[in-house]
């Protein structure tokens, strides 16, 4: 399709967003980045991967307090250092995303890539959701959970954390239509069908 492009995918927990992104990357023959970004950021910065994982989108953020659990009654030096540290880690990871996004065509999952690459001239921002029952079944399999209650709890916690991370760093609203070019429910067409649909959408947009 000529000039480089990027596809940025936001997703609900259990929607199959990562799997769809991987399929799409295979179909378009371009690199796929999710957890791989943590490894690249660690390598580039010389820091351990665990450091980035602790400040990743799985952690809980708020617009007023940054990483939850770090802010006490007052803005003391401890919170200030933690706040600056998490901002630094986000910047390092953002630099990696930016470098990759302008270097070659690729797909990013999560990590505010749509915001980081907001000035990219050829970027497509997607959000993938799914029916709750499908999400519960997928989470039970992926995490080897034995009850729907546990799966539902995990889904709620992860979605809140992803929303907090996204809203905190982007000042946009996670999962709302105005934040993306395309929002799609993977339950309608299934994982493979959704990947195929998005592939056609990508080709039509960037050809």
C-alpha positions as CSV (number, residue, x, y, z in Angstrom):
1,X,0.0,0.0,0.0
2,X,2.9,2.3,-0.5
3,X,3.6,4.8,2.2
4,X,3.9,3.6,5.8
5,X,0.8,3.6,8.0
6,X,0.0,2.6,11.6
7,X,-3.0,0.9,13.1
8,X,-3.6,1.6,16.8
9,X,-6.0,-0.7,18.7
10,X,-7.8,0.0,21.9
11,X,-9.8,-2.9,23.3
12,X,-12.0,-4.2,26.1
13,X,-10.7,-7.0,28.2
14,X,-11.8,-10.3,26.7
15,X,-12.8,-8.7,23.3
16,X,-10.1,-10.6,21.4
17,X,-8.4,-7.3,20.5
18,X,-4.9,-8.6,20.8
19,X,-5.7,-11.7,18.8
20,X,-7.4,-9.6,16.1
21,X,-4.4,-7.3,16.0
22,X,-2.0,-10.3,15.5
23,X,-4.2,-11.7,12.8
24,X,-4.4,-8.3,11.1
25,X,-0.6,-7.9,11.3
26,X,-0.1,-11.4,9.7
27,X,-2.6,-10.6,6.9
28,X,-1.0,-7.2,6.2
29,X,2.5,-8.6,6.7
30,X,3.5,-5.8,9.1
31,X,5.0,-6.0,12.7
32,X,2.7,-6.2,15.7
33,X,3.5,-4.6,19.1
34,X,1.9,-5.1,22.5
35,X,3.9,-6.4,25.3
36,X,6.9,-6.3,23.0
37,X,7.0,-2.5,23.6
38,X,8.0,-3.1,27.2
39,X,10.9,-5.2,26.1
40,X,12.0,-2.6,23.6
41,X,11.6,0.3,26.1
42,X,13.6,-1.6,28.6
43,X,16.4,-2.3,26.1
44,X,16.5,1.3,24.9
45,X,16.6,2.7,28.4
46,X,18.7,0.1,30.2
47,X,16.0,-0.4,32.8
48,X,14.5,-3.7,33.8
49,X,11.2,-4.8,32.1
50,X,9.5,-5.1,35.5
51,X,9.9,-1.4,36.0
52,X,7.8,-0.7,32.9
53,X,5.3,-3.4,33.8
54,X,4.6,-1.7,37.1
55,X,3.8,1.5,35.4
56,X,1.9,-0.1,32.5
57,X,-1.7,0.3,31.5
58,X,-2.6,-2.5,33.9
59,X,-1.9,-0.2,36.8
60,X,-4.6,2.1,38.1
61,X,-4.5,5.8,37.2
62,X,-6.7,8.8,37.9
63,X,-6.8,12.2,36.3
64,X,-6.0,13.9,39.6
65,X,-3.7,11.5,41.3
66,X,-1.6,9.7,38.7
67,X,-0.8,6.1,39.8
68,X,-3.3,5.1,42.5
69,X,-1.8,4.3,45.8
70,X,1.1,6.7,45.4
71,X,-0.7,9.8,46.5
72,X,-1.0,10.5,50.2
73,X,-2.9,13.3,52.0
74,X,-0.3,15.8,50.8
75,X,1.9,16.1,47.7
76,X,5.0,15.0,49.5
77,X,8.4,14.3,48.1
78,X,7.6,10.5,47.9
79,X,4.6,11.1,45.6
80,X,6.5,13.7,43.6
81,X,9.3,11.3,42.9
82,X,6.9,8.5,41.9
83,X,4.9,10.8,39.7
84,X,8.0,12.0,37.9
85,X,9.2,8.4,37.6
86,X,6.0,7.2,36.0
87,X,6.0,10.2,33.6
88,X,9.5,9.3,32.6
89,X,8.6,5.7,31.9
90,X,5.7,6.8,29.8
91,X,7.9,9.2,27.9
92,X,10.5,6.4,27.2
93,X,7.8,4.1,26.0
94,X,6.2,6.9,23.9
95,X,9.5,7.5,22.2
96,X,9.7,3.9,21.2
97,X,6.2,3.9,19.8
98,X,6.9,7.1,17.9
99,X,10.2,5.8,16.5
100,X,8.6,2.6,15.3
101,X,5.5,4.3,14.0
102,X,7.4,6.7,11.8
103,X,9.9,4.1,10.7
104,X,7.6,1.5,9.3
105,X,4.0,0.3,9.0
106,X,2.9,-1.5,12.1
107,X,0.1,-2.3,14.6
108,X,0.1,-1.2,18.2
109,X,-2.3,-2.5,20.9
110,X,-3.1,-0.2,23.8
111,X,-0.5,2.0,25.6
112,X,-2.1,5.2,24.3
113,X,-0.5,4.7,20.9
114,X,-3.3,6.6,19.1
115,X,-2.6,9.7,21.3
116,X,1.2,9.3,21.0
117,X,0.9,9.1,17.2
118,X,-1.9,11.7,16.9
119,X,0.2,13.8,14.4
120,X,1.0,10.8,12.2
121,X,-0.4,11.5,8.8
122,X,-1.4,7.9,8.1
123,X,-2.8,6.5,11.3
124,X,-6.0,4.5,11.9
125,X,-7.4,4.3,15.5
126,X,-9.7,1.4,16.4
127,X,-11.6,0.3,19.4
128,X,-12.7,-3.3,19.8
129,X,-15.5,-4.3,22.1
130,X,-17.5,-7.6,22.4
131,X,-20.6,-8.9,24.1
132,X,-20.1,-9.6,27.8
133,X,-20.9,-13.3,27.5
134,X,-18.2,-13.7,24.8
135,X,-15.8,-11.7,26.9
136,X,-16.4,-13.8,30.0
137,X,-15.9,-17.1,28.1
138,X,-12.7,-15.9,26.5
139,X,-11.3,-14.6,29.8
140,X,-12.2,-17.9,31.6
141,X,-10.2,-19.8,28.9
142,X,-7.3,-17.4,28.7
143,X,-6.8,-17.0,32.5
144,X,-7.9,-20.6,33.4
145,X,-10.7,-19.3,35.7
146,X,-13.3,-21.6,37.1
147,X,-16.2,-19.3,37.5
148,X,-18.0,-16.6,35.5
149,X,-18.0,-14.4,38.7
150,X,-14.2,-14.4,38.7
151,X,-14.0,-13.6,35.0
152,X,-16.5,-10.8,35.3
153,X,-14.5,-9.3,38.2
154,X,-11.3,-9.5,36.2
155,X,-13.0,-7.8,33.2
156,X,-14.3,-5.0,35.3
157,X,-11.0,-4.4,37.0
158,X,-8.9,-4.5,33.8
159,X,-11.3,-2.2,31.9
160,X,-11.2,0.3,34.7
161,X,-7.4,0.3,34.8
162,X,-7.1,0.6,31.0
163,X,-9.6,3.5,31.0
164,X,-7.8,5.2,33.9
165,X,-4.4,4.9,32.1
166,X,-5.8,6.1,28.8
167,X,-7.9,9.0,30.2
168,X,-5.0,10.1,32.4
169,X,-2.4,10.4,29.7
170,X,-4.6,11.5,26.7
171,X,-7.3,13.7,28.3
172,X,-9.7,11.8,26.0
173,X,-12.2,9.1,27.0
174,X,-11.4,5.5,26.6
175,X,-13.9,3.5,24.5
176,X,-16.0,6.4,23.3
177,X,-16.6,6.7,19.6
178,X,-15.2,10.2,19.3
179,X,-11.8,9.0,20.4
180,X,-11.4,6.6,17.4
181,X,-11.9,6.3,13.7
182,X,-13.7,3.0,14.0
183,X,-15.4,1.1,16.8
184,X,-16.4,-2.5,16.2
185,X,-18.0,-5.3,18.2
186,X,-16.0,-8.5,17.6
187,X,-19.0,-10.7,18.6
188,X,-20.8,-9.8,15.4
189,X,-18.3,-11.2,12.9
190,X,-16.1,-13.3,15.2
191,X,-12.3,-12.9,15.6
192,X,-11.3,-13.9,12.1
193,X,-14.2,-12.1,10.5
194,X,-13.4,-8.9,12.4
195,X,-9.8,-9.1,11.4
196,X,-10.9,-9.5,7.7
197,X,-13.3,-6.6,8.0
198,X,-10.6,-4.3,9.5
199,X,-8.1,-5.4,6.8
200,X,-10.5,-4.2,4.1
201,X,-11.1,-1.0,6.0
202,X,-7.3,-0.4,6.3
203,X,-6.8,-1.0,2.6
204,X,-9.6,1.3,1.6
205,X,-8.4,4.1,3.9
206,X,-4.7,4.0,2.9
207,X,-4.8,3.0,-0.8
